[in-house]
Amino acid sequence: MDELKKFNYLHGALRETLRLFPPIPFQHKAPLKPDRFLSGHEINTNEKTLLCFCAMGRMESMWGKDCLEFKPERWITELGNTKVEPSFKFTAFNAGSRSCLGKDMSFIQLKIVAAAIISRFQIRVVEGHPISPSDSVVLHMKHGLKVKVSSYI
Ligand code: HEM
């Protein structure tokens, strides 16, 4: 477990993946009583607010000019530590009182699986394979991901 905490670059790569491709790409919320946004817009109980996590993870105003680039370094401080971003900015696990209870557990599992695979196999995406999302509540790849796997061992 302690070893996993040292995998800062992998941690950044996982966060970057979740920023650009959140498995739950959008959310909706409705107020229990009529309310007002900070912008002044009013909202009633029969109205829903749609939050698009996929778009929020790609907004230049939040992530900078390189917002569309996959940059694990984004999550590493100048001193080499893991950079923490507020959950209302990095929304893959939602934010607030109903946010994901398995967030930390997910990173442990993802790191264990990724480290086990990456240390044994070289994985290359098959050239020309079409990559696009499917229309679904959970983010899936329309055509899956074709890869070539070769063993290091
Ligand atoms: C990469 C992996 C995961 C992602 C991206 C993710 C994302 C999310 C999101 C966006 C929500 C909010 C859903 C909503 O409000 O409708 C949520 C809720 C939740 N997640 Fe996860 N999750 C992940 C893995 C896990 C794991 C591994 C567990 C359990 C060990 C877990 C347990 C939960 C629970 C219990 C809730 C409901 C919390 C509540 O409503 O109070 N999640 N998750």
Backbone and ligand atoms as CSV (ligand in chain L), in Angstrom:
chain,resi,resn,atom,element,x,y,z
A,1,MET,N,N,0.824,-1.212,0.000
A,1,MET,CA,C,0.000,0.000,0.000
A,1,MET,C,C,0.856,1.260,0.000
A,2,ASP,N,N,1.898,1.287,0.870
A,2,ASP,CA,C,2.747,2.474,0.940
A,2,ASP,C,C,3.447,2.715,-0.395
A,3,GLU,N,N,3.827,1.609,-1.081
A,3,GLU,CA,C,4.483,1.714,-2.383
A,3,GLU,C,C,3.610,2.496,-3.366
A,4,LEU,N,N,2.287,2.224,-3.304
A,4,LEU,CA,C,1.351,2.847,-4.251
A,4,LEU,C,C,1.365,4.367,-4.145
A,5,LYS,N,N,1.630,4.863,-2.921
A,5,LYS,CA,C,1.615,6.318,-2.708
A,5,LYS,C,C,2.746,7.002,-3.473
A,6,LYS,N,N,3.786,6.205,-3.848
A,6,LYS,CA,C,4.927,6.804,-4.548
A,6,LYS,C,C,4.664,6.929,-6.053
A,7,PHE,N,N,3.607,6.291,-6.555
A,7,PHE,CA,C,3.337,6.287,-8.003
A,7,PHE,C,C,2.669,7.601,-8.431
A,8,ASN,N,N,3.401,8.713,-8.291
A,8,ASN,CA,C,2.799,10.021,-8.569
A,8,ASN,C,C,2.419,10.214,-10.035
A,9,TYR,N,N,3.291,9.733,-10.939
A,9,TYR,CA,C,3.000,9.929,-12.365
A,9,TYR,C,C,1.781,9.093,-12.771
A,10,LEU,N,N,1.713,7.868,-12.262
A,10,LEU,CA,C,0.550,7.013,-12.553
A,10,LEU,C,C,-0.710,7.654,-11.972
A,11,HIS,N,N,-0.586,8.208,-10.778
A,11,HIS,CA,C,-1.702,8.901,-10.139
A,11,HIS,C,C,-2.183,10.041,-11.052
A,12,GLY,N,N,-1.234,10.806,-11.611
A,12,GLY,CA,C,-1.565,11.905,-12.515
A,12,GLY,C,C,-2.220,11.388,-13.785
A,13,ALA,N,N,-1.704,10.253,-14.317
A,13,ALA,CA,C,-2.259,9.692,-15.554
A,13,ALA,C,C,-3.702,9.228,-15.328
A,14,LEU,N,N,-3.964,8.643,-14.178
A,14,LEU,CA,C,-5.326,8.177,-13.879
A,14,LEU,C,C,-6.274,9.361,-13.725
A,15,ARG,N,N,-5.816,10.396,-13.040
A,15,ARG,CA,C,-6.666,11.582,-12.846
A,15,ARG,C,C,-6.936,12.276,-14.187
A,16,GLU,N,N,-5.895,12.307,-15.009
A,16,GLU,CA,C,-6.040,12.947,-16.319
A,16,GLU,C,C,-7.049,12.163,-17.177
A,17,THR,N,N,-7.009,10.842,-17.091
A,17,THR,CA,C,-7.966,9.999,-17.826
A,17,THR,C,C,-9.380,10.294,-17.340
A,18,LEU,N,N,-9.543,10.375,-16.024
A,18,LEU,CA,C,-10.879,10.621,-15.459
A,18,LEU,C,C,-11.351,12.050,-15.729
A,19,ARG,N,N,-10.404,12.982,-15.850
A,19,ARG,CA,C,-10.781,14.363,-16.172
A,19,ARG,C,C,-11.356,14.431,-17.589
A,20,LEU,N,N,-10.658,13.805,-18.558
A,20,LEU,CA,C,-11.082,13.891,-19.959
A,20,LEU,C,C,-12.197,12.899,-20.298
A,21,PHE,N,N,-12.211,11.760,-19.608
A,21,PHE,CA,C,-13.212,10.722,-19.897
A,21,PHE,C,C,-13.863,10.228,-18.606
A,22,PRO,N,N,-14.665,11.076,-17.943
A,22,PRO,CA,C,-15.292,10.629,-16.682
A,22,PRO,C,C,-16.292,9.503,-16.946
A,23,PRO,N,N,-16.185,8.349,-16.246
A,23,PRO,CA,C,-17.097,7.217,-16.487
A,23,PRO,C,C,-18.563,7.602,-16.330
A,24,ILE,N,N,-18.840,8.556,-15.431
A,24,ILE,CA,C,-20.207,9.088,-15.345
A,24,ILE,C,C,-20.119,10.502,-15.922
A,25,PRO,N,N,-20.476,10.651,-17.221
A,25,PRO,CA,C,-20.168,11.923,-17.904
A,25,PRO,C,C,-21.082,13.085,-17.563
A,26,PHE,N,N,-22.274,12.794,-17.050
A,26,PHE,CA,C,-23.125,13.911,-16.621
A,26,PHE,C,C,-24.026,13.518,-15.458
A,27,GLN,N,N,-24.607,14.500,-14.848
A,27,GLN,CA,C,-25.391,14.369,-13.625
A,27,GLN,C,C,-26.542,15.349,-13.706
A,28,HIS,N,N,-27.634,15.078,-13.001
A,28,HIS,CA,C,-28.635,16.137,-12.905
A,28,HIS,C,C,-29.096,16.274,-11.458
A,29,LYS,N,N,-29.452,17.467,-11.104
A,29,LYS,CA,C,-29.895,17.775,-9.739
A,29,LYS,C,C,-31.122,18.682,-9.804
A,30,ALA,N,N,-32.002,18.548,-8.802
A,30,ALA,CA,C,-33.167,19.442,-8.702
A,30,ALA,C,C,-33.244,19.927,-7.256
A,31,PRO,N,N,-33.667,21.176,-7.043
A,31,PRO,CA,C,-33.734,21.678,-5.657
A,31,PRO,C,C,-34.978,21.178,-4.929
A,32,LEU,N,N,-34.888,21.021,-3.611
A,32,LEU,CA,C,-36.046,20.603,-2.802
A,32,LEU,C,C,-37.045,21.748,-2.661
A,33,LYS,N,N,-36.525,22.981,-2.691
A,33,LYS,CA,C,-37.417,24.155,-2.678
A,33,LYS,C,C,-36.868,25.184,-3.682
A,34,PRO,N,N,-37.723,26.083,-4.190
A,34,PRO,CA,C,-37.234,27.046,-5.170
A,34,PRO,C,C,-35.946,27.724,-4.679
A,35,ASP,N,N,-35.019,27.869,-5.598
A,35,ASP,CA,C,-33.700,28.383,-5.206
A,35,ASP,C,C,-33.171,29.326,-6.285
A,36,ARG,N,N,-32.016,29.890,-6.014
A,36,ARG,CA,C,-31.421,30.832,-6.966
A,36,ARG,C,C,-29.920,30.556,-7.075
A,37,PHE,N,N,-29.408,30.526,-8.309
A,37,PHE,CA,C,-27.972,30.349,-8.504
A,37,PHE,C,C,-27.244,31.645,-8.175
A,38,LEU,N,N,-25.939,31.545,-7.970
A,38,LEU,CA,C,-25.140,32.750,-7.717
A,38,LEU,C,C,-25.241,33.713,-8.900
A,39,SER,N,N,-25.493,33.156,-10.094
A,39,SER,CA,C,-25.611,33.991,-11.306
A,39,SER,C,C,-26.896,34.815,-11.297
A,40,GLY,N,N,-27.843,34.487,-10.388
A,40,GLY,CA,C,-29.119,35.193,-10.341
A,40,GLY,C,C,-30.249,34.392,-10.970
A,41,HIS,N,N,-29.912,33.329,-11.737
A,41,HIS,CA,C,-30.954,32.512,-12.365
A,41,HIS,C,C,-31.752,31.783,-11.287
A,42,GLU,N,N,-33.086,31.793,-11.467
A,42,GLU,CA,C,-33.929,31.107,-10.490
A,42,GLU,C,C,-34.247,29.705,-10.959
A,43,ILE,N,N,-34.464,28.795,-10.001
A,43,ILE,CA,C,-34.781,27.411,-10.370
A,43,ILE,C,C,-35.895,26.903,-9.460
A,44,ASN,N,N,-36.855,26.182,-10.073
A,44,ASN,CA,C,-37.979,25.628,-9.325
A,44,ASN,C,C,-37.796,24.139,-9.083
A,45,THR,N,N,-38.663,23.586,-8.210
A,45,THR,CA,C,-38.531,22.168,-7.863
A,45,THR,C,C,-38.829,21.241,-9.044
A,46,ASN,N,N,-39.580,21.719,-10.028
A,46,ASN,CA,C,-39.889,20.877,-11.191
A,46,ASN,C,C,-38.862,21.046,-12.319
A,47,GLU,N,N,-37.761,21.740,-12.005
A,47,GLU,CA,C,-36.711,21.944,-13.015
A,47,GLU,C,C,-35.429,21.241,-12.590
A,48,LYS,N,N,-34.700,20.766,-13.609
A,48,LYS,CA,C,-33.441,20.069,-13.313
A,48,LYS,C,C,-32.263,20.832,-13.875
A,49,THR,N,N,-31.154,20.747,-13.189
A,49,THR,CA,C,-29.908,21.327,-13.699
A,49,THR,C,C,-29.039,20.175,-14.171
A,50,LEU,N,N,-28.608,20.259,-15.414
A,50,LEU,CA,C,-27.743,19.217,-15.959
A,50,LEU,C,C,-26.286,19.661,-15.829
A,51,LEU,N,N,-25.478,18.794,-15.213
A,51,LEU,CA,C,-24.053,19.101,-15.051
A,51,LEU,C,C,-23.287,18.163,-15.967
A,52,CYS,N,N,-22.547,18.718,-16.902
A,52,CYS,CA,C,-21.813,17.857,-17.828
A,52,CYS,C,C,-20.343,17.781,-17.381
A,53,PHE,N,N,-20.017,16.696,-16.656
A,53,PHE,CA,C,-18.649,16.531,-16.131
A,53,PHE,C,C,-17.625,16.438,-17.265
A,54,CYS,N,N,-18.099,15.816,-18.366
A,54,CYS,CA,C,-17.214,15.639,-19.517
A,54,CYS,C,C,-16.764,17.015,-20.047
A,55,ALA,N,N,-17.729,17.948,-20.154
A,55,ALA,CA,C,-17.405,19.289,-20.654
A,55,ALA,C,C,-16.599,20.067,-19.614
A,56,MET,N,N,-16.967,19.914,-18.317
A,56,MET,CA,C,-16.266,20.659,-17.266
A,56,MET,C,C,-14.779,20.291,-17.208
A,57,GLY,N,N,-14.495,19.025,-17.497
A,57,GLY,CA,C,-13.099,18.568,-17.480
A,57,GLY,C,C,-12.291,19.103,-18.644
A,58,ARG,N,N,-12.987,19.722,-19.619
A,58,ARG,CA,C,-12.303,20.218,-20.820
A,58,ARG,C,C,-12.420,21.724,-20.978
A,59,MET,N,N,-12.826,22.426,-19.909
A,59,MET,CA,C,-13.016,23.875,-20.030
A,59,MET,C,C,-11.712,24.632,-19.831
A,60,GLU,N,N,-11.411,25.491,-20.827
A,60,GLU,CA,C,-10.165,26.271,-20.765
A,60,GLU,C,C,-10.139,27.166,-19.527
A,61,SER,N,N,-11.325,27.710,-19.164
A,61,SER,CA,C,-11.373,28.623,-18.012
A,61,SER,C,C,-11.018,27.897,-16.707
A,62,MET,N,N,-11.178,26.575,-16.689
A,62,MET,CA,C,-10.863,25.824,-15.471
A,62,MET,C,C,-9.486,25.159,-15.515
A,63,TRP,N,N,-9.089,24.673,-16.717
A,63,TRP,CA,C,-7.881,23.856,-16.802
A,63,TRP,C,C,-6.751,24.490,-17.600
A,64,GLY,N,N,-7.025,25.671,-18.192
A,64,GLY,CA,C,-5.970,26.365,-18.931
A,64,GLY,C,C,-5.981,26.054,-20.426
A,65,LYS,N,N,-5.060,26.713,-21.143
A,65,LYS,CA,C,-5.007,26.611,-22.612
A,65,LYS,C,C,-4.793,25.174,-23.085
A,66,ASP,N,N,-4.071,24.384,-22.287
A,66,ASP,CA,C,-3.777,22.999,-22.691
A,66,ASP,C,C,-4.847,22.022,-22.187
A,67,CYS,N,N,-6.075,22.530,-21.977
A,67,CYS,CA,C,-7.123,21.708,-21.349
A,67,CYS,C,C,-7.439,20.428,-22.110
A,68,LEU,N,N,-7.203,20.394,-23.434
A,68,LEU,CA,C,-7.545,19.194,-24.208
A,68,LEU,C,C,-6.379,18.207,-24.280
A,69,GLU,N,N,-5.228,18.613,-23.744
A,69,GLU,CA,C,-4.062,17.719,-23.786
A,69,GLU,C,C,-4.058,16.775,-22.593
A,70,PHE,N,N,-3.572,15.559,-22.850
A,70,PHE,CA,C,-3.434,14.568,-21.783
A,70,PHE,C,C,-2.071,14.799,-21.124
A,71,LYS,N,N,-2.092,15.421,-19.921
A,71,LYS,CA,C,-0.821,15.803,-19.286
A,71,LYS,C,C,-0.795,15.370,-17.820
A,72,PRO,N,N,-0.309,14.182,-17.531
A,72,PRO,CA,C,-0.256,13.718,-16.128
A,72,PRO,C,C,0.499,14.695,-15.219
A,73,GLU,N,N,1.453,15.458,-15.820
A,73,GLU,CA,C,2.249,16.415,-15.025
A,73,GLU,C,C,1.363,17.481,-14.381
A,74,ARG,N,N,0.189,17.665,-14.949
A,74,ARG,CA,C,-0.763,18.645,-14.413
A,74,ARG,C,C,-1.063,18.373,-12.935
A,75,TRP,N,N,-0.885,17.096,-12.554
A,75,TRP,CA,C,-1.270,16.660,-11.208
A,75,TRP,C,C,-0.073,16.511,-10.273
A,76,ILE,N,N,1.070,17.040,-10.729
A,76,ILE,CA,C,2.282,16.903,-9.907
A,76,ILE,C,C,2.804,18.304,-9.582
A,77,THR,N,N,3.091,18.563,-8.307
A,77,THR,CA,C,3.575,19.885,-7.909
A,77,THR,C,C,5.054,20.031,-8.274
A,78,GLU,N,N,5.578,21.268,-8.164
A,78,GLU,CA,C,6.993,21.494,-8.488
A,78,GLU,C,C,7.904,20.667,-7.606
A,79,LEU,N,N,7.425,20.332,-6.394
A,79,LEU,CA,C,8.244,19.535,-5.474
A,79,LEU,C,C,8.085,18.038,-5.723
A,80,GLY,N,N,7.271,17.685,-6.724
A,80,GLY,CA,C,7.113,16.264,-7.067
A,80,GLY,C,C,6.012,15.560,-6.290
A,81,ASN,N,N,5.217,16.326,-5.575
A,81,ASN,CA,C,4.107,15.705,-4.836
A,81,ASN,C,C,2.834,15.703,-5.672
A,82,THR,N,N,1.848,14.932,-5.194
A,82,THR,CA,C,0.569,14.902,-5.887
A,82,THR,C,C,-0.177,16.213,-5.675
A,83,LYS,N,N,-0.709,16.779,-6.762
A,83,LYS,CA,C,-1.454,18.042,-6.656
A,83,LYS,C,C,-2.922,17.723,-6.383
A,84,VAL,N,N,-3.491,18.417,-5.416
A,84,VAL,CA,C,-4.897,18.191,-5.075
A,84,VAL,C,C,-5.743,19.299,-5.701
A,85,GLU,N,N,-6.805,18.906,-6.402
A,85,GLU,CA,C,-7.733,19.885,-6.976
A,85,GLU,C,C,-9.073,19.730,-6.260
A,86,PRO,N,N,-9.813,20.826,-6.044
A,86,PRO,CA,C,-11.099,20.709,-5.349
A,86,PRO,C,C,-12.056,19.805,-6.127
A,87,SER,N,N,-12.919,19.064,-5.393
A,87,SER,CA,C,-13.830,18.128,-6.069
A,87,SER,C,C,-14.865,18.861,-6.923
A,88,PHE,N,N,-15.086,20.146,-6.682
A,88,PHE,CA,C,-16.012,20.892,-7.537
A,88,PHE,C,C,-15.338,21.283,-8.863
A,89,LYS,N,N,-14.018,21.065,-8.943
A,89,LYS,CA,C,-13.307,21.291,-10.211
A,89,LYS,C,C,-13.061,19.953,-10.916
A,90,PHE,N,N,-12.574,18.972,-10.163
A,90,PHE,CA,C,-12.349,17.622,-10.704
A,90,PHE,C,C,-13.560,16.785,-10.286
A,91,THR,N,N,-14.544,16.687,-11.205
A,91,THR,CA,C,-15.874,16.216,-10.794
A,91,THR,C,C,-16.169,14.745,-11.132
A,92,ALA,N,N,-15.154,13.983,-11.546
A,92,ALA,CA,C,-15.408,12.585,-11.961
A,92,ALA,C,C,-16.112,11.786,-10.866
A,93,PHE,N,N,-15.888,12.141,-9.602
A,93,PHE,CA,C,-16.506,11.409,-8.497
A,93,PHE,C,C,-17.651,12.205,-7.868
A,94,ASN,N,N,-18.109,13.211,-8.597
A,94,ASN,CA,C,-19.119,14.141,-8.109
A,94,ASN,C,C,-18.549,14.964,-6.932
A,95,ALA,N,N,-19.312,15.888,-6.407
A,95,ALA,CA,C,-18.821,16.739,-5.326
A,95,ALA,C,C,-19.943,16.962,-4.329
A,96,GLY,N,N,-19.582,17.348,-3.124
A,96,GLY,CA,C,-20.606,17.619,-2.114
A,96,GLY,C,C,-21.004,16.370,-1.344
A,97,SER,N,N,-22.166,16.459,-0.711
A,97,SER,CA,C,-22.547,15.398,0.240
A,97,SER,C,C,-22.838,14.049,-0.414
A,98,ARG,N,N,-23.194,14.010,-1.717
A,98,ARG,CA,C,-23.464,12.724,-2.359
A,98,ARG,C,C,-22.325,12.310,-3.274
A,99,SER,N,N,-21.107,12.706,-2.931
A,99,SER,CA,C,-20.003,12.320,-3.808
A,99,SER,C,C,-19.608,10.871,-3.536
A,100,CYS,N,N,-18.809,10.323,-4.422
A,100,CYS,CA,C,-18.469,8.888,-4.409
A,100,CYS,C,C,-17.765,8.463,-3.116
A,101,LEU,N,N,-18.277,7.405,-2.527
A,101,LEU,CA,C,-17.651,6.908,-1.292
A,101,LEU,C,C,-16.440,6.022,-1.608
A,102,GLY,N,N,-16.341,5.616,-2.869
A,102,GLY,CA,C,-15.268,4.687,-3.226
A,102,GLY,C,C,-14.097,5.356,-3.915
A,103,LYS,N,N,-14.004,6.700,-3.819
A,103,LYS,CA,C,-12.961,7.438,-4.550
A,103,LYS,C,C,-11.545,6.921,-4.231
A,104,ASP,N,N,-11.181,6.892,-2.969
A,104,ASP,CA,C,-9.825,6.469,-2.607
A,104,ASP,C,C,-9.602,5.004,-2.966
A,105,MET,N,N,-10.624,4.187,-2.715
A,105,MET,CA,C,-10.559,2.759,-3.038
A,105,MET,C,C,-10.331,2.564,-4.547
A,106,SER,N,N,-10.987,3.417,-5.361
A,106,SER,CA,C,-10.840,3.312,-6.823
A,106,SER,C,C,-9.392,3.527,-7.237
A,107,PHE,N,N,-8.736,4.551,-6.651
A,107,PHE,CA,C,-7.352,4.819,-7.038
A,107,PHE,C,C,-6.421,3.674,-6.624
A,108,ILE,N,N,-6.702,3.068,-5.473
A,108,ILE,CA,C,-5.881,1.926,-5.043
A,108,ILE,C,C,-6.033,0.781,-6.050
A,109,GLN,N,N,-7.285,0.460,-6.394
A,109,GLN,CA,C,-7.535,-0.645,-7.327
A,109,GLN,C,C,-6.940,-0.345,-8.706
A,110,LEU,N,N,-7.176,0.890,-9.194
A,110,LEU,CA,C,-6.669,1.241,-10.528
A,110,LEU,C,C,-5.144,1.146,-10.577
A,111,LYS,N,N,-4.489,1.607,-9.503
A,111,LYS,CA,C,-3.021,1.578,-9.490
A,111,LYS,C,C,-2.496,0.149,-9.452
A,112,ILE,N,N,-3.138,-0.707,-8.645
A,112,ILE,CA,C,-2.688,-2.103,-8.552
A,112,ILE,C,C,-2.807,-2.778,-9.916
A,113,VAL,N,N,-3.969,-2.617,-10.558
A,113,VAL,CA,C,-4.199,-3.280,-11.852
A,113,VAL,C,C,-3.269,-2.702,-12.921
A,114,ALA,N,N,-3.174,-1.352,-12.968
A,114,ALA,CA,C,-2.322,-0.724,-13.990
A,114,ALA,C,C,-0.866,-1.148,-13.805
A,115,ALA,N,N,-0.372,-1.129,-12.555
A,115,ALA,CA,C,1.032,-1.485,-12.312
A,115,ALA,C,C,1.292,-2.940,-12.695
A,116,ALA,N,N,0.349,-3.830,-12.395
A,116,ALA,CA,C,0.520,-5.253,-12.716
A,116,ALA,C,C,0.580,-5.449,-14.232
A,117,ILE,N,N,-0.230,-4.714,-14.990
A,117,ILE,CA,C,-0.267,-4.880,-16.451
A,117,ILE,C,C,0.943,-4.204,-17.107
A,118,ILE,N,N,1.181,-2.932,-16.715
A,118,ILE,CA,C,2.242,-2.158,-17.380
A,118,ILE,C,C,3.634,-2.784,-17.170
A,119,SER,N,N,3.848,-3.391,-15.997
A,119,SER,CA,C,5.172,-3.970,-15.724
A,119,SER,C,C,5.408,-5.268,-16.508
A,120,ARG,N,N,4.353,-5.891,-17.019
A,120,ARG,CA,C,4.513,-7.173,-17.723
A,120,ARG,C,C,4.310,-7.087,-19.228
A,121,PHE,N,N,3.478,-6.136,-19.658
A,121,PHE,CA,C,3.105,-6.115,-21.076
A,121,PHE,C,C,3.279,-4.722,-21.688
A,122,GLN,N,N,3.617,-4.757,-22.987
A,122,GLN,CA,C,3.601,-3.501,-23.732
A,122,GLN,C,C,2.263,-3.458,-24.478
A,123,ILE,N,N,1.569,-2.345,-24.361
A,123,ILE,CA,C,0.250,-2.252,-24.979
A,123,ILE,C,C,0.236,-1.089,-25.954
A,124,ARG,N,N,-0.091,-1.388,-27.225
A,124,ARG,CA,C,-0.162,-0.322,-28.234
A,124,ARG,C,C,-1.531,-0.320,-28.893
A,125,VAL,N,N,-2.105,0.862,-29.036
A,125,VAL,CA,C,-3.424,0.962,-29.676
A,125,VAL,C,C,-3.241,0.649,-31.167
A,126,VAL,N,N,-4.137,-0.184,-31.730
A,126,VAL,CA,C,-4.075,-0.539,-33.152
A,126,VAL,C,C,-4.343,0.727,-33.976
A,127,GLU,N,N,-3.424,1.011,-34.915
A,127,GLU,CA,C,-3.544,2.243,-35.714
A,127,GLU,C,C,-4.813,2.260,-36.545
A,128,GLY,N,N,-5.466,3.396,-36.589
A,128,GLY,CA,C,-6.662,3.555,-37.418
A,128,GLY,C,C,-7.936,3.071,-36.749
A,129,HIS,N,N,-7.824,2.519,-35.557
A,129,HIS,CA,C,-9.030,2.032,-34.885
A,129,HIS,C,C,-9.913,3.231,-34.492
A,130,PRO,N,N,-11.208,3.213,-34.898
A,130,PRO,CA,C,-12.047,4.380,-34.592
A,130,PRO,C,C,-12.314,4.495,-33.092
A,131,ILE,N,N,-12.097,5.667,-32.555
A,131,ILE,CA,C,-12.305,5.878,-31.113
A,131,ILE,C,C,-13.388,6.932,-30.927
A,132,SER,N,N,-14.558,6.493,-30.435
A,132,SER,CA,C,-15.629,7.463,-30.171
A,132,SER,C,C,-16.507,6.943,-29.033
A,133,PRO,N,N,-17.117,7.873,-28.282
A,133,PRO,CA,C,-17.959,7.445,-27.158
A,133,PRO,C,C,-19.329,6.971,-27.633
A,134,SER,N,N,-19.944,6.067,-26.876
A,134,SER,CA,C,-21.309,5.647,-27.206
A,134,SER,C,C,-22.282,6.554,-26.447
A,135,ASP,N,N,-23.529,6.635,-26.929
A,135,ASP,CA,C,-24.535,7.439,-26.220
A,135,ASP,C,C,-25.050,6.602,-25.062
A,136,SER,N,N,-24.586,6.911,-23.869
A,136,SER,CA,C,-24.964,6.073,-22.736
A,136,SER,C,C,-24.786,6.850,-21.436
A,137,VAL,N,N,-25.494,6.426,-20.381
A,137,VAL,CA,C,-25.396,7.108,-19.094
A,137,VAL,C,C,-23.992,6.918,-18.518
A,138,VAL,N,N,-23.428,5.722,-18.785
A,138,VAL,CA,C,-22.053,5.455,-18.370
A,138,VAL,C,C,-21.192,5.526,-19.631
A,139,LEU,N,N,-20.041,6.178,-19.523
A,139,LEU,CA,C,-19.209,6.393,-20.715
A,139,LEU,C,C,-18.559,5.088,-21.186
A,140,HIS,N,N,-18.970,4.656,-22.395
A,140,HIS,CA,C,-18.376,3.467,-23.011
A,140,HIS,C,C,-17.771,3.866,-24.336
A,141,MET,N,N,-16.874,3.002,-24.846
A,141,MET,CA,C,-16.342,3.260,-26.185
A,141,MET,C,C,-17.222,2.521,-27.180
A,142,LYS,N,N,-17.637,3.235,-28.225
A,142,LYS,CA,C,-18.566,2.679,-29.204
A,142,LYS,C,C,-18.012,1.402,-29.841
A,143,HIS,N,N,-16.719,1.412,-30.164
A,143,HIS,CA,C,-16.127,0.259,-30.863
A,143,HIS,C,C,-15.104,-0.467,-29.988
A,144,GLY,N,N,-15.164,-0.241,-28.687
A,144,GLY,CA,C,-14.157,-0.848,-27.816
A,144,GLY,C,C,-12.789,-0.253,-28.117
A,145,LEU,N,N,-11.747,-0.812,-27.550
A,145,LEU,CA,C,-10.390,-0.309,-27.818
A,145,LEU,C,C,-9.516,-1.483,-28.260
A,146,LYS,N,N,-9.172,-1.491,-29.553
A,146,LYS,CA,C,-8.337,-2.579,-30.066
A,146,LYS,C,C,-6.881,-2.268,-29.765
A,147,VAL,N,N,-6.209,-3.189,-29.100
A,147,VAL,CA,C,-4.796,-2.964,-28.776
A,147,VAL,C,C,-3.962,-4.196,-29.143
A,148,LYS,N,N,-2.655,-3.964,-29.330
A,148,LYS,CA,C,-1.728,-5.075,-29.527
A,148,LYS,C,C,-0.984,-5.258,-28.216
A,149,VAL,N,N,-0.982,-6.477,-27.721
A,149,VAL,CA,C,-0.335,-6.743,-26.436
A,149,VAL,C,C,0.877,-7.631,-26.666
A,150,SER,N,N,2.034,-7.203,-26.183
A,150,SER,CA,C,3.197,-8.096,-26.249
A,150,SER,C,C,3.828,-8.191,-24.866
A,151,SER,N,N,4.322,-9.395,-24.579
A,151,SER,CA,C,4.841,-9.646,-23.238
A,151,SER,C,C,6.295,-9.202,-23.115
A,152,TYR,N,N,6.674,-8.609,-21.969
A,152,TYR,CA,C,8.070,-8.247,-21.701
A,152,TYR,C,C,8.844,-9.473,-21.226
A,153,ILE,N,N,8.062,-10.473,-20.742
A,153,ILE,CA,C,8.718,-11.624,-20.087
A,153,ILE,C,C,9.014,-12.728,-21.107
L,1,HEM,C1,C,-13.321,5.165,-11.226
L,1,HEM,C2,C,-14.238,4.646,-10.405
L,1,HEM,C3,C,-15.444,5.379,-9.884
L,1,HEM,C4,C,-16.028,6.539,-10.338
L,1,HEM,C5,C,-15.609,7.435,-11.522
L,1,HEM,C6,C,-17.156,6.803,-9.470
L,1,HEM,C7,C,-17.998,7.898,-9.599
L,1,HEM,C8,C,-19.102,8.132,-8.793
L,1,HEM,C9,C,-20.043,9.242,-8.953
L,1,HEM,C10,C,-19.967,10.313,-10.058
L,1,HEM,C11,C,-20.969,9.146,-7.979
L,1,HEM,C12,C,-22.184,10.082,-7.758
L,1,HEM,C13,C,-23.393,9.435,-8.399
L,1,HEM,C14,C,-24.657,10.242,-8.202
L,1,HEM,O1,O,-24.697,11.189,-7.419
L,1,HEM,O2,O,-25.651,9.921,-8.888
L,1,HEM,C15,C,-20.631,7.983,-7.172
L,1,HEM,C16,C,-21.333,7.569,-6.069
L,1,HEM,C17,C,-20.998,6.491,-5.295
L,1,HEM,N1,N,-19.913,5.659,-5.455
L,1,HEM,FE1,FE,-18.564,5.759,-6.940
L,1,HEM,N2,N,-17.226,5.823,-8.504
L,1,HEM,C18,C,-16.197,4.935,-8.715
L,1,HEM,C19,C,-15.894,3.821,-7.965
L,1,HEM,C20,C,-16.531,3.450,-6.803
L,1,HEM,C21,C,-16.139,2.336,-5.962
L,1,HEM,C22,C,-14.952,1.407,-6.225
L,1,HEM,C23,C,-17.037,2.302,-4.939
L,1,HEM,C24,C,-17.094,1.370,-3.746
L,1,HEM,C25,C,-16.021,0.812,-3.192
L,1,HEM,C26,C,-17.969,3.392,-5.116
L,1,HEM,C27,C,-19.020,3.690,-4.280
L,1,HEM,C28,C,-19.925,4.708,-4.457
L,1,HEM,C29,C,-21.083,4.947,-3.591
L,1,HEM,C30,C,-21.486,4.125,-2.367
L,1,HEM,C31,C,-21.744,6.069,-4.112
L,1,HEM,C32,C,-23.042,6.723,-3.593
L,1,HEM,C33,C,-22.710,7.840,-2.603
L,1,HEM,C34,C,-24.000,8.537,-2.131
L,1,HEM,O3,O,-24.957,8.623,-2.898
L,1,HEM,O4,O,-24.019,9.031,-0.987
L,1,HEM,N3,N,-17.625,4.067,-6.260
L,1,HEM,N4,N,-19.501,7.401,-7.692
